[in-house]
Amino acid sequence: MTAPTPYASATEPRARFRDLLAAEWIKLWSLRSTYWVLGGGALTVVGINVNSARSNAVRLTDRPELPPGPGPDSAYQFDPLSTAFVDPAWQLLMVVAGAVGALAVSGEYASGLIRTTFAAVPDRRAVMMAKAAVVGAVVLVLGAVVSAASFGATQAVLREHGGLSAGDPGALRAVFASALLAPLCALVGMALGAVVRHTAGTVVAVVGVLLLLPALFVGETYRWVAEIGNAMPLAAWEALVRNPGRAHPPETYPVTAAEAWGVFAAWSFVSVALALGAVGRRDL
């Protein structure tokens, strides 16, 4: 009888969390589409904001008799801060970030790689935590770069028309909120990817939850409708990038800065919990 070799009796070491982080990093950056989606999305968002600033600068130059700022004689109710955070541009960033988070999960299910991953690492929740950490960190850097570049470039274009600096009221809050909006949407995308598990269906769900769902809860006729709308990431972000030094139309149910930060935190926590629960309780 042959004695067993040391290799036959050896136990496979448990994967360390840093090993899972390294594996998720390789998965994310091994896809060429990651570079194109993140890079193209960043350039597009900054470009839309800069074009908005340039258009406003041209208008203000053509009408020098109209001072910038709020009031009946103001030029287009102009607010320099709003040019750095144009709604369509940042809604595009929300979709980009959400899609990257969604594909990080649904792509593995669609390709069947998730079976290999969970066979190698049975601790599914640890895998998802590593995935959330890597995707969240990458998209946070994306959001920070886009936010800072948008603010800096637009205010440079508007330097002769009331352009702001980082020390002006509301400026840093808007920059930080816009930077954090990206990883929030990526976590929402991951949660939807873990639930839907279909690439096209997940991307549609991302657009629906982040952009279309808030449109259903607009208005101030009913308080409960307004409160649900205020609990959406888009409404919270709009509240945080609003210039506190400018006059705004009165709102019956306004969103305070503290409430908006709470919405950011709640959506992030619930998204991670939903992703962990979905992969832990559902079969492949």
Secondary structure as UniProt FT lines:
FT   HELIX           6..9
FT   HELIX           17..29
FT   HELIX           32..62
FT   TURN            64..65
FT   TURN            72..73
FT   TURN            76..77
FT   HELIX           80..84
FT   HELIX           87..111
FT   HELIX           113..120
FT   HELIX           124..157
FT   TURN            158..162
FT   TURN            166..167
FT   TURN            169..170
FT   HELIX           171..196
FT   HELIX           199..207
FT   HELIX           208..212
FT   HELIX           213..215
FT   TURN            216..217
FT   HELIX           223..230
FT   HELIX           233..240
FT   TURN            244..245
FT   HELIX           257..281
//
